[in-house]
Every structure is written in structure tokens, then in C-alpha cells.
């Protein structure tokens, strides 16, 4: 018994929880309003029935009253014709109708009281239904606003999570781009150094690349020297020593005088002006005399 009772309690709790999730306050409020409207309609139908019964009693009483008046007139007419027996008969019937009229009057009074009570009940119920309808609409509006606010909160939370995911995706993309750039730079360096063969190159190898680099460096040095020469001020003519003429190939060497030559005059050399290149004496060939 204990196990069955616990199992029944668990099932009931689960069912209540499921019903709470499925229950919509707006639908429940509308259902309650419809039930109250139906009750009001029942009261109004009962009021109509009571009013119909009252009217029927009034019509029946009017018919009986008309018969009683007729019998009264017939009794008078019989007496005028010395027909006392007929007058007595008519008055006897009229007395029976009077009893019926009295009973109908009592019923009419009861029905009229019931009608008054139903009218009061209908008025109170109508006021309650109107008040409930106003409160129902207010509660529905409040519930809708709360639900919308909750939806907005959930949407904002979802947007925040989406933005966080987008930020992580952007960071991963930046890391991937940086990795690809580093890989591209490394491949370019390996291609320049010749460690990797350039399959797209026009048959060039590492020697061709080194020769091109040397030629480019020499061209830069020449342009740099030319620019220095253009920017340096010119030196005085008398301070510049004439360049020695190169000896002709095969001519005998001039004798050197015995006396010591005079000390040459040292010319002031502008450090910015490069010295003229010295003449190179060609080396004698094997067939020439020494």
C-alpha cells in the first residue's frame, strides 16, 4: 500500500506540473468569463420563464373574472324573470370561480416575488460579469506585457551569446590570417634562399639570384658615389697634382738622377673630394726585354 500511495503521489505531482506548464492564464480567464456569462444567461432565461408564468396567470385570472361577471349578470337576469333557481345556479358557479381567482391571485403574488428576486439576481450577476471582464482584460494585458518582457530578456541573452560566439569566431579568423601570413612569409624567405625550388621561376637558380643581388648592390654603390661627388665642393686647381702618364709598352725606363729629389709640396686634400686614381703600370710580357 505504501508503494502504491507513493507512486500515485508521484504521478499526480508530474501531472500537475505538466498541467501547470500547459495552462495558459489568458485561456483560463476567458473560460471563467464564458462560464459567468453562461450563468447570467441561465438567470435571464429563468427570469423570462417566470415572467411568462406570471403573464399566463394574469390572462387566466382575467378569463375567470370575465366568466364570474357573466354569471353575475345571468343571476340578475334570472331574478328579473322570476327564475330564482337559475339565479342560484349562476351565483353558485360564480362562487367557484371566485375561489379559483383567489388561488390564482396567490400564485400570481408568488410568481411576482420570484420574478423580483430573479431580476435582482440578474442585476448583481451582470455587474459581477462586467467587473470580471474588466479585471480579466487587465490581467491579460499584464500577462502579455510580462511575457513580452521575458521574451525580450531571453532575446537579449541570446544576442549576448551570439555576440560572444561572433567575437570568438572573429578572433579565430584573425589567428588564422596571421598564421597564413607568417606561413606565406616563411615560404617567400625559403624561395629567396633557395631552400625550396621555385617551380614557377623562368629556369633561375640560386646563383642567378645571388648575381642579381650583387648587381643591384653595385648599382646602388655607384649611384651613391655619384651623388657624393655632385654634392662635394670642387678643389683648387694648383693643389691638385698632375697624374703621371703611363709608360708605353716596351719603352726603356728613364734613369733616376743621383741627386735626391726635392720634397714634393703636400697639397691640401679636401676630405670630401676623392683622390684621383693612380696610374697602373702594365706588367711586362714574357717576350719584352726587362
Secondary structure, DSSP 8 states (H G I E B T S, - for coil): -HHHHHHHHHHHHHHHHHHHHH--HHHHHHHHHHHHHHHHHHHHHHHHHHHHHHHHHHHHHHHHHHHHHHHHHHHHHHHHTT-HHHHHHHHHHHHHHHHHHHHHHHHHHHHHHHHHHHHHHHHHHHHHHHHHHHHHHHHHHHHHHHHHHHHHHHHHHHHHHHHHHHHHHHHHHHHHHHHHHHHHHHHHHHHHHTSS--TTSSS--HHHHHHHHHHHHHHHHHHHHHHHHHHS----STTS--------TT-------SS-----------TTS------------SSS--
